[in-house]
Amino acid sequence: MISNQILQNTIEGLKGIARVELCVMGVDGKEIASTMDMGNCSGAAAEFVSSPADFQEIQGYQYFKIYDEQQLEYILIAAGAGEDVYMIGKMVVFQIQNLLVAYKERFDKDNFIKNLLLDNLLLVDIYSRSKKLHIQTDVPRVVLIVESGNGKDNNALELTRNHFGSNSKDFITAVDESNVIVVKELAESDTGKEIEKAAKGLEAFLRKENIKDIRIAYGTVIHEIKEVSRSYKEAKMALDVGKIFFDERDVIAYSELGIGRLIYQLPIPLCKMFIREIFGGKSPDDFDEETLTTIYKFFENSLNVSETSRQLFIHRNTLVYRLDKLQKSTGLDLRVFEDAITFKIALMVVKYMKYMETFEY
């Protein structure tokens, strides 16, 4: 169904061209869109609905029926009599009927894409419906998920559609009240850099339109339409994992999640057991801020003592003392690669557990 606003914009534009006042009414006689007050036409419109005629002139107005696949959808009223007004009225009817076809096709495609994303279609249905809707099945695509702090109280969906354009081969939809989903068609030569550039371009556009707290995540490139749901699941995971381990980033790819992707799939009891085995009754985030800063900076500099001490503005021996102290309390020497990996994973596991606890409550 076409929105009332679209109908209003359409007849206002046509009035500006044809200079004829227009009104669109529902089959119940209620006004939907109008360029002027045409008086009490609802009674005449109701009579016209029940008549067999598709066109009728009543009290100086011209009435037209607008069908959607033989189903009466609207009544158009054009102000004025004569051949010119009749011709203009027929052109307006033609335009609105084309809009009905276009919006129905868009709805059908949108419904198809939603079911495709949610894995609700059989393989044979995917290809038969793709053919019917004229959707190519063997082009590269990627799924992006756009989340914003405004949730459902914003027009992010329509803004995203505007950003990619109405003639685009991309599909923009939503399967819940929180996120906008983009199934983006790619060129064969497109790489991860092009996808990230497109994601950042969308983010910048939405920020400019005052959409706040935007996070965009995307899955891997797929080459068959049946794999769209996989890219969608990857994008969903990237969105969740990104909030935990890459909270400073607004755009994140599934391929960048690394070990965070594995940790995210661990059950909480197993995580607790791991932390208990490594640290006893302690937790790595129980350390003071100075120790944690030292640890993170040491990891950031790939376990390089000299570079870490330089960036922390401390003497090399001071850093060595801190690392020795940490080794005594945990049994892990961060200068040894294996111990450093264990400690790094432990920090990520604790971060994941904290996030999940917050999420539960």
Sequence and secondary structure as in RCSB ss.txt:
>XXXX:A:sequence
MISNQILQNTIEGLKGIARVELCVMGVDGKEIASTMDMGNCSGAAAEFVSSPADFQEIQGYQYFKIYDEQQLEYI
LIAAGAGEDVYMIGKMVVFQIQNLLVAYKERFDKDNFIKNLLLDNLLLVDIYSRSKKLHIQTDVPRVVLIVESGN
GKDNNALELTRNHFGSNSKDFITAVDESNVIVVKELAESDTGKEIEKAAKGLEAFLRKENIKDIRIAYGTVIHEI
KEVSRSYKEAKMALDVGKIFFDERDVIAYSELGIGRLIYQLPIPLCKMFIREIFGGKSPDDFDEETLTTIYKFFE
NSLNVSETSRQLFIHRNTLVYRLDKLQKSTGLDLRVFEDAITFKIALMVVKYMKYMETFEY
>XXXX:A:secstr
   HHHHHHHHHHHHHHH   EEEEETTS EEEESS   S HHHHHHHHHSS SEEEETTEEEEEEEETTEEEEE
EEEES SHHHHHHHHHHHHHHHHHHHHHHHHHHHHHHHHHHHTT S HHHHHHHHHHTT  SSS EEEEEEE TT
TTSS HHHHHHHHH TT S EEE SSSSEEEEEEE  TT  HHHHHHHHHHHHHHHHHTT  S EEEE   BSSG
GGHHHHHHHHHHHHHHHHHH TT SEEEGGG THHHHHHTS HHHHHHHHHHHHTT  GGGS HHHHHHHHHHHH
TTT HHHHHHHHTS HHHHHHHHHHHHHHHS  TTSHHHHHHHHHHHHHHHHHHHHHHHH 
